[in-house]
Amino acid sequence: MNGYSGRPGFGVMPPVGTNASLGSAEVTAIVNHERSTWGNNAKRVTEEEIKKIMDFVKLQAPK
């Protein structure tokens, strides 16, 4: 959500979640897509779970 500085040899990851103003429904859809495609078979997450994480991440964001 907030991006990060790249490790040596890797690029920087921009804060896509905050730049794109994605809501909890969109983030939930993205996470569940990644967890269920490309051979992944992980448990689905709920929008409530994602909302809690997003709220926590917002508190950790650099100001």
N, CA, C and O atoms as a Tripos MOL2 file, in Angstrom:
@<TRIPOS>MOLECULE
protein
  252   251    63     0     0
PROTEIN
NO_CHARGES

@<TRIPOS>ATOM
      1 N           0.8150   -1.1940    0.0000 N.3       1 MET1
      2 CA          0.0000    0.0000    0.0000 C.3       1 MET1
      3 C           0.8600    1.2600    0.0000 C.2       1 MET1
      4 O           0.5620    2.2220   -0.7080 O.2       1 MET1
      5 N           1.9270    1.2520    0.7960 N.am      2 ASN2
      6 CA          2.7630    2.4510    0.9170 C.3       2 ASN2
      7 C           4.0240    2.3950    0.0640 C.2       2 ASN2
      8 O           4.7920    3.3560    0.0370 O.2       2 ASN2
      9 N           4.2450    1.2910   -0.6270 N.am      3 GLY3
     10 CA          5.4660    1.1440   -1.4100 C.3       3 GLY3
     11 C           6.6790    0.9640   -0.5010 C.2       3 GLY3
     12 O           6.5450    0.9090    0.7210 O.2       3 GLY3
     13 N           7.8540    0.8730   -1.1020 N.am      4 TYR4
     14 CA          9.0920    0.7450   -0.3370 C.3       4 TYR4
     15 C          10.2750    1.0350   -1.2230 C.2       4 TYR4
     16 O          10.1930    0.9600   -2.4490 O.2       4 TYR4
     17 N          11.3780    1.3660   -0.5840 N.am      5 SER5
     18 CA         12.6230    1.5780   -1.3220 C.3       5 SER5
     19 C          13.1780    0.2270   -1.7190 C.2       5 SER5
     20 O          13.1440   -0.7260   -0.9400 O.2       5 SER5
     21 N          13.6810    0.1530   -2.9200 N.am      6 GLY6
     22 CA         14.2030   -1.1090   -3.4190 C.3       6 GLY6
     23 C          15.4910   -1.5190   -2.7330 C.2       6 GLY6
     24 O          16.2790   -0.6770   -2.3030 O.2       6 GLY6
     25 N          15.6920   -2.8160   -2.6380 N.am      7 ARG7
     26 CA         16.9690   -3.3450   -2.1700 C.3       7 ARG7
     27 C          17.9930   -3.1140   -3.2610 C.2       7 ARG7
     28 O          17.6310   -2.8640   -4.4110 O.2       7 ARG7
     29 N          19.2660   -3.1940   -2.9150 N.am      8 PRO8
     30 CA         20.2880   -3.0560   -3.9610 C.3       8 PRO8
     31 C          20.0120   -4.0440   -5.1000 C.2       8 PRO8
     32 O          19.8230   -5.2370   -4.8630 O.2       8 PRO8
     33 N          19.9900   -3.5470   -6.3060 N.am      9 GLY9
     34 CA         19.7360   -4.3820   -7.4700 C.3       9 GLY9
     35 C          18.2640   -4.4800   -7.8560 C.2       9 GLY9
     36 O          17.9280   -5.0630   -8.8870 O.2       9 GLY9
     37 N          17.3890   -3.9110   -7.0330 N.am     10 PHE10
     38 CA         15.9530   -3.9460   -7.3120 C.3      10 PHE10
     39 C          15.4210   -2.5220   -7.3550 C.2      10 PHE10
     40 O          15.9850   -1.6180   -6.7370 O.2      10 PHE10
     41 N          14.3520   -2.3350   -8.0760 N.am     11 GLY11
     42 CA         13.7620   -1.0050   -8.1880 C.3      11 GLY11
     43 C          12.8820   -0.6570   -7.0010 C.2      11 GLY11
     44 O          12.6140   -1.4890   -6.1340 O.2      11 GLY11
     45 N          12.4490    0.5640   -6.9850 N.am     12 VAL12
     46 CA         11.5560    1.0570   -5.9520 C.3      12 VAL12
     47 C          10.1260    0.6580   -6.2990 C.2      12 VAL12
     48 O           9.7330    0.7150   -7.4650 O.2      12 VAL12
     49 N           9.3430    0.2530   -5.2950 N.am     13 MET13
     50 CA          7.9260   -0.0510   -5.5120 C.3      13 MET13
     51 C           7.1240    1.1730   -5.0800 C.2      13 MET13
     52 O           7.1320    1.5330   -3.9030 O.2      13 MET13
     53 N           6.4320    1.8150   -6.0210 N.am     14 PRO14
     54 CA          5.6630    3.0100   -5.6600 C.3      14 PRO14
     55 C           4.4580    2.6420   -4.7910 C.2      14 PRO14
     56 O           4.0230    1.4910   -4.7880 O.2      14 PRO14
     57 N           3.9260    3.6080   -4.0600 N.am     15 PRO15
     58 CA          2.7640    3.3450   -3.2140 C.3      15 PRO15
     59 C           1.4790    3.2450   -4.0380 C.2      15 PRO15
     60 O           0.6490    4.1530   -4.0240 O.2      15 PRO15
     61 N           1.3320    2.1530   -4.7390 N.am     16 VAL16
     62 CA          0.2010    1.9840   -5.6530 C.3      16 VAL16
     63 C          -1.1300    2.0500   -4.9230 C.2      16 VAL16
     64 O          -2.0660    2.6890   -5.4040 O.2      16 VAL16
     65 N          -1.2290    1.4090   -3.7820 N.am     17 GLY17
     66 CA         -2.5020    1.3870   -3.0600 C.3      17 GLY17
     67 C          -2.9720    2.7540   -2.6560 C.2      17 GLY17
     68 O          -4.1600    3.0580   -2.7650 O.2      17 GLY17
     69 N          -2.0660    3.5890   -2.1900 N.am     18 THR18
     70 CA         -2.4710    4.9250   -1.7730 C.3      18 THR18
     71 C          -2.5440    5.8740   -2.9550 C.2      18 THR18
     72 O          -3.4020    6.7570   -2.9700 O.2      18 THR18
     73 N          -1.6770    5.7270   -3.9430 N.am     19 ASN19
     74 CA         -1.7200    6.6070   -5.1250 C.3      19 ASN19
     75 C          -2.9880    6.3910   -5.9320 C.2      19 ASN19
     76 O          -3.5640    7.3510   -6.4440 O.2      19 ASN19
     77 N          -3.4250    5.1650   -6.0520 N.am     20 ALA20
     78 CA         -4.5940    4.8520   -6.8660 C.3      20 ALA20
     79 C          -5.8910    4.9860   -6.0690 C.2      20 ALA20
     80 O          -6.9790    4.8050   -6.6160 O.2      20 ALA20
     81 N          -5.7780    5.3020   -4.7800 N.am     21 SER21
     82 CA         -6.9530    5.4470   -3.9080 C.3      21 SER21
     83 C          -7.8420    4.2120   -3.9710 C.2      21 SER21
     84 O          -9.0650    4.3210   -4.0660 O.2      21 SER21
     85 N          -7.2260    3.0510   -3.9180 N.am     22 LEU22
     86 CA         -7.9970    1.8130   -3.9540 C.3      22 LEU22
     87 C          -8.7600    1.6390   -2.6440 C.2      22 LEU22
     88 O          -8.2240    1.8780   -1.5620 O.2      22 LEU22
     89 N          -9.9980    1.2240   -2.7550 N.am     23 GLY23
     90 CA        -10.8030    0.9450   -1.5790 C.3      23 GLY23
     91 C         -10.6230   -0.4880   -1.1310 C.2      23 GLY23
     92 O          -9.9710   -1.2810   -1.8100 O.2      23 GLY23
     93 N         -11.1980   -0.8230    0.0090 N.am     24 SER24
     94 CA        -11.0350   -2.1730    0.5480 C.3      24 SER24
     95 C         -11.6320   -3.2310   -0.3730 C.2      24 SER24
     96 O         -11.1210   -4.3500   -0.4250 O.2      24 SER24
     97 N         -12.6960   -2.9090   -1.0990 N.am     25 ALA25
     98 CA        -13.2900   -3.8860   -2.0220 C.3      25 ALA25
     99 C         -12.3370   -4.2060   -3.1680 C.2      25 ALA25
    100 O         -12.1910   -5.3670   -3.5520 O.2      25 ALA25
    101 N         -11.6820   -3.1680   -3.7200 N.am     26 GLU26
    102 CA        -10.7330   -3.4000   -4.8180 C.3      26 GLU26
    103 C          -9.5100   -4.1740   -4.3550 C.2      26 GLU26
    104 O          -9.0400   -5.0780   -5.0460 O.2      26 GLU26
    105 N          -8.9960   -3.8160   -3.1850 N.am     27 VAL27
    106 CA         -7.8160   -4.5220   -2.6680 C.3      27 VAL27
    107 C          -8.1650   -5.9760   -2.3670 C.2      27 VAL27
    108 O          -7.3640   -6.8710   -2.6350 O.2      27 VAL27
    109 N          -9.3430   -6.2190   -1.8180 N.am     28 THR28
    110 CA         -9.7890   -7.5900   -1.5510 C.3      28 THR28
    111 C          -9.8480   -8.3950   -2.8450 C.2      28 THR28
    112 O          -9.4030   -9.5420   -2.8830 O.2      28 THR28
    113 N         -10.3930   -7.8040   -3.8980 N.am     29 ALA29
    114 CA        -10.4890   -8.4920   -5.1900 C.3      29 ALA29
    115 C          -9.1040   -8.8270   -5.7380 C.2      29 ALA29
    116 O          -8.8890   -9.9230   -6.2560 O.2      29 ALA29
    117 N          -8.1700   -7.8900   -5.6260 N.am     30 ILE30
    118 CA         -6.8020   -8.1330   -6.1160 C.3      30 ILE30
    119 C          -6.1360   -9.2420   -5.3260 C.2      30 ILE30
    120 O          -5.5430  -10.1520   -5.9060 O.2      30 ILE30
    121 N          -6.2280   -9.1720   -4.0000 N.am     31 VAL31
    122 CA         -5.5970  -10.1830   -3.1480 C.3      31 VAL31
    123 C          -6.1890  -11.5580   -3.4350 C.2      31 VAL31
    124 O          -5.4480  -12.5300   -3.5790 O.2      31 VAL31
    125 N          -7.5040  -11.6510   -3.5200 N.am     32 ASN32
    126 CA         -8.1320  -12.9510   -3.7850 C.3      32 ASN32
    127 C          -7.7830  -13.4750   -5.1730 C.2      32 ASN32
    128 O          -7.6520  -14.6850   -5.3610 O.2      32 ASN32
    129 N          -7.6310  -12.5870   -6.1390 N.am     33 HIS33
    130 CA         -7.2110  -13.0250   -7.4720 C.3      33 HIS33
    131 C          -5.8160  -13.6440   -7.4140 C.2      33 HIS33
    132 O          -5.5830  -14.7200   -7.9650 O.2      33 HIS33
    133 N          -4.9040  -12.9670   -6.7520 N.am     34 GLU34
    134 CA         -3.5340  -13.4920   -6.6560 C.3      34 GLU34
    135 C          -3.4740  -14.7750   -5.8390 C.2      34 GLU34
    136 O          -2.6410  -15.6420   -6.1040 O.2      34 GLU34
    137 N          -4.3420  -14.9020   -4.8580 N.am     35 ARG35
    138 CA         -4.3290  -16.0910   -4.0090 C.3      35 ARG35
    139 C          -4.9810  -17.3060   -4.6830 C.2      35 ARG35
    140 O          -4.8530  -18.4290   -4.1950 O.2      35 ARG35
    141 N          -5.6860  -17.0800   -5.8120 N.am     36 SER36
    142 CA         -6.3950  -18.1970   -6.4420 C.3      36 SER36
    143 C          -5.9870  -18.4520   -7.8880 C.2      36 SER36
    144 O          -6.6160  -19.2630   -8.5680 O.2      36 SER36
    145 N          -4.9430  -17.7750   -8.3730 N.am     37 THR37
    146 CA         -4.4930  -17.9970   -9.7460 C.3      37 THR37
    147 C          -3.0330  -18.4050   -9.7550 C.2      37 THR37
    148 O          -2.3850  -18.4430   -8.7090 O.2      37 THR37
    149 N          -2.5170  -18.7090  -10.9320 N.am     38 TRP38
    150 CA         -1.1190  -19.1090  -11.1370 C.3      38 TRP38
    151 C          -0.7440  -20.3070  -10.2600 C.2      38 TRP38
    152 O           0.3830  -20.3950   -9.7710 O.2      38 TRP38
    153 N          -1.6820  -21.2180  -10.0650 N.am     39 GLY39
    154 CA         -1.4110  -22.4200   -9.2850 C.3      39 GLY39
    155 C          -1.5700  -22.2280   -7.7830 C.2      39 GLY39
    156 O          -1.3550  -23.1680   -7.0180 O.2      39 GLY39
    157 N          -1.9430  -21.0240   -7.3470 N.am     40 ASN40
    158 CA         -2.1470  -20.7920   -5.9110 C.3      40 ASN40
    159 C          -3.5030  -21.3310   -5.4950 C.2      40 ASN40
    160 O          -4.4620  -21.3010   -6.2670 O.2      40 ASN40
    161 N          -3.5720  -21.8200   -4.2770 N.am     41 ASN41
    162 CA         -4.8180  -22.3690   -3.7580 C.3      41 ASN41
    163 C          -4.9960  -21.9190   -2.3100 C.2      41 ASN41
    164 O          -5.2640  -22.7400   -1.4330 O.2      41 ASN41
    165 N          -4.8470  -20.6280   -2.0580 N.am     42 ALA42
    166 CA         -4.9320  -20.1010   -0.6960 C.3      42 ALA42
    167 C          -6.3710  -19.7450   -0.3440 C.2      42 ALA42
    168 O          -7.2150  -19.5480   -1.2190 O.2      42 ALA42
    169 N          -6.6260  -19.6690    0.9500 N.am     43 LYS43
    170 CA         -7.9300  -19.2800    1.4700 C.3      43 LYS43
    171 C          -8.2590  -17.8500    1.0500 C.2      43 LYS43
    172 O          -7.3870  -16.9810    1.0330 O.2      43 LYS43
    173 N          -9.5210  -17.6160    0.7140 N.am     44 ARG44
    174 CA         -9.9640  -16.2710    0.3490 C.3      44 ARG44
    175 C          -9.9460  -15.3820    1.5800 C.2      44 ARG44
    176 O         -10.1460  -15.8540    2.7000 O.2      44 ARG44
    177 N          -9.7080  -14.1050    1.3710 N.am     45 VAL45
    178 CA         -9.7660  -13.1360    2.4580 C.3      45 VAL45
    179 C         -11.0630  -12.3480    2.3340 C.2      45 VAL45
    180 O         -11.6490  -12.2560    1.2550 O.2      45 VAL45
    181 N         -11.5010  -11.7850    3.4480 N.am     46 THR46
    182 CA        -12.7270  -10.9940    3.4300 C.3      46 THR46
    183 C         -12.3870   -9.5120    3.3570 C.2      46 THR46
    184 O         -11.2690   -9.1010    3.6680 O.2      46 THR46
    185 N         -13.3490   -8.7320    2.9500 N.am     47 GLU47
    186 CA        -13.1440   -7.2870    2.8950 C.3      47 GLU47
    187 C         -12.8800   -6.7270    4.2950 C.2      47 GLU47
    188 O         -12.1180   -5.7720    4.4460 O.2      47 GLU47
    189 N         -13.5000   -7.3100    5.3090 N.am     48 GLU48
    190 CA        -13.2760   -6.8550    6.6860 C.3      48 GLU48
    191 C         -11.8230   -7.0680    7.1080 C.2      48 GLU48
    192 O         -11.2290   -6.2120    7.7630 O.2      48 GLU48
    193 N         -11.2520   -8.2170    6.7280 N.am     49 GLU49
    194 CA         -9.8410   -8.4840    7.0420 C.3      49 GLU49
    195 C          -8.9290   -7.4660    6.3630 C.2      49 GLU49
    196 O          -7.9910   -6.9530    6.9720 O.2      49 GLU49
    197 N          -9.2160   -7.1820    5.1010 N.am     50 ILE50
    198 CA         -8.4100   -6.2240    4.3430 C.3      50 ILE50
    199 C          -8.5580   -4.8240    4.9310 C.2      50 ILE50
    200 O          -7.5750   -4.0890    5.0290 O.2      50 ILE50
    201 N          -9.7610   -4.4520    5.3190 N.am     51 LYS51
    202 CA         -9.9970   -3.1250    5.9060 C.3      51 LYS51
    203 C          -9.1530   -2.9410    7.1670 C.2      51 LYS51
    204 O          -8.5560   -1.8830    7.3620 O.2      51 LYS51
    205 N          -9.1010   -3.9570    8.0160 N.am     52 LYS52
    206 CA         -8.2830   -3.8800    9.2400 C.3      52 LYS52
    207 C          -6.8110   -3.6590    8.8930 C.2      52 LYS52
    208 O          -6.1340   -2.8420    9.5170 O.2      52 LYS52
    209 N          -6.3260   -4.3900    7.9000 N.am     53 ILE53
    210 CA         -4.9240   -4.2600    7.4880 C.3      53 ILE53
    211 C          -4.6810   -2.8790    6.8920 C.2      53 ILE53
    212 O          -3.6720   -2.2410    7.1920 O.2      53 ILE53
    213 N          -5.6010   -2.4160    6.0490 N.am     54 MET54
    214 CA         -5.4320   -1.0990    5.4390 C.3      54 MET54
    215 C          -5.4110    0.0020    6.4990 C.2      54 MET54
    216 O          -4.6220    0.9420    6.4020 O.2      54 MET54
    217 N          -6.2700   -0.1100    7.5050 N.am     55 ASP55
    218 CA         -6.2830    0.8800    8.5830 C.3      55 ASP55
    219 C          -4.9630    0.8610    9.3370 C.2      55 ASP55
    220 O          -4.4360    1.9170    9.6870 O.2      55 ASP55
    221 N          -4.4190   -0.3290    9.5910 N.am     56 PHE56
    222 CA         -3.1310   -0.4470   10.2750 C.3      56 PHE56
    223 C          -2.0100    0.1560    9.4360 C.2      56 PHE56
    224 O          -1.1590    0.8810    9.9530 O.2      56 PHE56
    225 N          -2.0130   -0.1450    8.1450 N.am     57 VAL57
    226 CA         -0.9670    0.3560    7.2390 C.3      57 VAL57
    227 C          -1.0060    1.8860    7.1670 C.2      57 VAL57
    228 O           0.0390    2.5340    7.1130 O.2      57 VAL57
    229 N          -2.2030    2.4560    7.1670 N.am     58 LYS58
    230 CA         -2.3200    3.9220    7.1440 C.3      58 LYS58
    231 C          -1.6550    4.5420    8.3610 C.2      58 LYS58
    232 O          -1.0440    5.6050    8.2600 O.2      58 LYS58
    233 N          -1.7690    3.8800    9.5200 N.am     59 LEU59
    234 CA         -1.1270    4.3870   10.7350 C.3      59 LEU59
    235 C           0.3930    4.3420   10.6300 C.2      59 LEU59
    236 O           1.0800    5.1590   11.2420 O.2      59 LEU59
    237 N           0.9260    3.3900    9.8540 N.am     60 GLN60
    238 CA          2.3620    3.2020    9.7100 C.3      60 GLN60
    239 C           2.9630    4.0450    8.5940 C.2      60 GLN60
    240 O           4.1850    4.1340    8.4780 O.2      60 GLN60
    241 N           2.1290    4.6580    7.7810 N.am     61 ALA61
    242 CA          2.6110    5.3970    6.6120 C.3      61 ALA61
    243 C           3.4430    6.6090    7.0450 C.2      61 ALA61
    244 O           3.1100    7.2900    8.0160 O.2      61 ALA61
    245 N           4.5230    6.8620    6.3120 N.am     62 PRO62
    246 CA          5.3120    8.0690    6.6090 C.3      62 PRO62
    247 C           4.4570    9.3110    6.3900 C.2      62 PRO62
    248 O           3.6520    9.3740    5.4600 O.2      62 PRO62
    249 N           4.6380   10.2520    7.2250 N.am     63 LYS63
    250 CA          3.8190   11.4680    7.1330 C.3      63 LYS63
    251 C           4.5830   12.5970    6.5040 C.2      63 LYS63
    252 O           4.0470   13.6940    6.3500 O.2      63 LYS63
@<TRIPOS>BOND
     1     1     2 1
     2     2     3 1
     3     3     4 2
     4     3     5 am
     5     5     6 1
     6     6     7 1
     7     7     8 2
     8     7     9 am
     9     9    10 1
    10    10    11 1
    11    11    12 2
    12    11    13 am
    13    13    14 1
    14    14    15 1
    15    15    16 2
    16    15    17 am
    17    17    18 1
    18    18    19 1
    19    19    20 2
    20    19    21 am
    21    21    22 1
    22    22    23 1
    23    23    24 2
    24    23    25 am
    25    25    26 1
    26    26    27 1
    27    27    28 2
    28    27    29 am
    29    29    30 1
    30    30    31 1
    31    31    32 2
    32    31    33 am
    33    33    34 1
    34    34    35 1
    35    35    36 2
    36    35    37 am
    37    37    38 1
    38    38    39 1
    39    39    40 2
    40    39    41 am
    41    41    42 1
    42    42    43 1
    43    43    44 2
    44    43    45 am
    45    45    46 1
    46    46    47 1
    47    47    48 2
    48    47    49 am
    49    49    50 1
    50    50    51 1
    51    51    52 2
    52    51    53 am
    53    53    54 1
    54    54    55 1
    55    55    56 2
    56    55    57 am
    57    57    58 1
    58    58    59 1
    59    59    60 2
    60    59    61 am
    61    61    62 1
    62    62    63 1
    63    63    64 2
    64    63    65 am
    65    65    66 1
    66    66    67 1
    67    67    68 2
    68    67    69 am
    69    69    70 1
    70    70    71 1
    71    71    72 2
    72    71    73 am
    73    73    74 1
    74    74    75 1
    75    75    76 2
    76    75    77 am
    77    77    78 1
    78    78    79 1
    79    79    80 2
    80    79    81 am
    81    81    82 1
    82    82    83 1
    83    83    84 2
    84    83    85 am
    85    85    86 1
    86    86    87 1
    87    87    88 2
    88    87    89 am
    89    89    90 1
    90    90    91 1
    91    91    92 2
    92    91    93 am
    93    93    94 1
    94    94    95 1
    95    95    96 2
    96    95    97 am
    97    97    98 1
    98    98    99 1
    99    99   100 2
   100    99   101 am
   101   101   102 1
   102   102   103 1
   103   103   104 2
   104   103   105 am
   105   105   106 1
   106   106   107 1
   107   107   108 2
   108   107   109 am
   109   109   110 1
   110   110   111 1
   111   111   112 2
   112   111   113 am
   113   113   114 1
   114   114   115 1
   115   115   116 2
   116   115   117 am
   117   117   118 1
   118   118   119 1
   119   119   120 2
   120   119   121 am
   121   121   122 1
   122   122   123 1
   123   123   124 2
   124   123   125 am
   125   125   126 1
   126   126   127 1
   127   127   128 2
   128   127   129 am
   129   129   130 1
   130   130   131 1
   131   131   132 2
   132   131   133 am
   133   133   134 1
   134   134   135 1
   135   135   136 2
   136   135   137 am
   137   137   138 1
   138   138   139 1
   139   139   140 2
   140   139   141 am
   141   141   142 1
   142   142   143 1
   143   143   144 2
   144   143   145 am
   145   145   146 1
   146   146   147 1
   147   147   148 2
   148   147   149 am
   149   149   150 1
   150   150   151 1
   151   151   152 2
   152   151   153 am
   153   153   154 1
   154   154   155 1
   155   155   156 2
   156   155   157 am
   157   157   158 1
   158   158   159 1
   159   159   160 2
   160   159   161 am
   161   161   162 1
   162   162   163 1
   163   163   164 2
   164   163   165 am
   165   165   166 1
   166   166   167 1
   167   167   168 2
   168   167   169 am
   169   169   170 1
   170   170   171 1
   171   171   172 2
   172   171   173 am
   173   173   174 1
   174   174   175 1
   175   175   176 2
   176   175   177 am
   177   177   178 1
   178   178   179 1
   179   179   180 2
   180   179   181 am
   181   181   182 1
   182   182   183 1
   183   183   184 2
   184   183   185 am
   185   185   186 1
   186   186   187 1
   187   187   188 2
   188   187   189 am
   189   189   190 1
   190   190   191 1
   191   191   192 2
   192   191   193 am
   193   193   194 1
   194   194   195 1
   195   195   196 2
   196   195   197 am
   197   197   198 1
   198   198   199 1
   199   199   200 2
   200   199   201 am
   201   201   202 1
   202   202   203 1
   203   203   204 2
   204   203   205 am
   205   205   206 1
   206   206   207 1
   207   207   208 2
   208   207   209 am
   209   209   210 1
   210   210   211 1
   211   211   212 2
   212   211   213 am
   213   213   214 1
   214   214   215 1
   215   215   216 2
   216   215   217 am
   217   217   218 1
   218   218   219 1
   219   219   220 2
   220   219   221 am
   221   221   222 1
   222   222   223 1
   223   223   224 2
   224   223   225 am
   225   225   226 1
   226   226   227 1
   227   227   228 2
   228   227   229 am
   229   229   230 1
   230   230   231 1
   231   231   232 2
   232   231   233 am
   233   233   234 1
   234   234   235 1
   235   235   236 2
   236   235   237 am
   237   237   238 1
   238   238   239 1
   239   239   240 2
   240   239   241 am
   241   241   242 1
   242   242   243 1
   243   243   244 2
   244   243   245 am
   245   245   246 1
   246   246   247 1
   247   247   248 2
   248   247   249 am
   249   249   250 1
   250   250   251 1
   251   251   252 2
@<TRIPOS>SUBSTRUCTURE
     1 MET1         2 RESIDUE 1 A MET
     2 ASN2         6 RESIDUE 1 A ASN
     3 GLY3        10 RESIDUE 1 A GLY
     4 TYR4        14 RESIDUE 1 A TYR
     5 SER5        18 RESIDUE 1 A SER
     6 GLY6        22 RESIDUE 1 A GLY
     7 ARG7        26 RESIDUE 1 A ARG
     8 PRO8        30 RESIDUE 1 A PRO
     9 GLY9        34 RESIDUE 1 A GLY
    10 PHE10       38 RESIDUE 1 A PHE
    11 GLY11       42 RESIDUE 1 A GLY
    12 VAL12       46 RESIDUE 1 A VAL
    13 MET13       50 RESIDUE 1 A MET
    14 PRO14       54 RESIDUE 1 A PRO
    15 PRO15       58 RESIDUE 1 A PRO
    16 VAL16       62 RESIDUE 1 A VAL
    17 GLY17       66 RESIDUE 1 A GLY
    18 THR18       70 RESIDUE 1 A THR
    19 ASN19       74 RESIDUE 1 A ASN
    20 ALA20       78 RESIDUE 1 A ALA
    21 SER21       82 RESIDUE 1 A SER
    22 LEU22       86 RESIDUE 1 A LEU
    23 GLY23       90 RESIDUE 1 A GLY
    24 SER24       94 RESIDUE 1 A SER
    25 ALA25       98 RESIDUE 1 A ALA
    26 GLU26      102 RESIDUE 1 A GLU
    27 VAL27      106 RESIDUE 1 A VAL
    28 THR28      110 RESIDUE 1 A THR
    29 ALA29      114 RESIDUE 1 A ALA
    30 ILE30      118 RESIDUE 1 A ILE
    31 VAL31      122 RESIDUE 1 A VAL
    32 ASN32      126 RESIDUE 1 A ASN
    33 HIS33      130 RESIDUE 1 A HIS
    34 GLU34      134 RESIDUE 1 A GLU
    35 ARG35      138 RESIDUE 1 A ARG
    36 SER36      142 RESIDUE 1 A SER
    37 THR37      146 RESIDUE 1 A THR
    38 TRP38      150 RESIDUE 1 A TRP
    39 GLY39      154 RESIDUE 1 A GLY
    40 ASN40      158 RESIDUE 1 A ASN
    41 ASN41      162 RESIDUE 1 A ASN
    42 ALA42      166 RESIDUE 1 A ALA
    43 LYS43      170 RESIDUE 1 A LYS
    44 ARG44      174 RESIDUE 1 A ARG
    45 VAL45      178 RESIDUE 1 A VAL
    46 THR46      182 RESIDUE 1 A THR
    47 GLU47      186 RESIDUE 1 A GLU
    48 GLU48      190 RESIDUE 1 A GLU
    49 GLU49      194 RESIDUE 1 A GLU
    50 ILE50      198 RESIDUE 1 A ILE
    51 LYS51      202 RESIDUE 1 A LYS
    52 LYS52      206 RESIDUE 1 A LYS
    53 ILE53      210 RESIDUE 1 A ILE
    54 MET54      214 RESIDUE 1 A MET
    55 ASP55      218 RESIDUE 1 A ASP
    56 PHE56      222 RESIDUE 1 A PHE
    57 VAL57      226 RESIDUE 1 A VAL
    58 LYS58      230 RESIDUE 1 A LYS
    59 LEU59      234 RESIDUE 1 A LEU
    60 GLN60      238 RESIDUE 1 A GLN
    61 ALA61      242 RESIDUE 1 A ALA
    62 PRO62      246 RESIDUE 1 A PRO
    63 LYS63      250 RESIDUE 1 A LYS
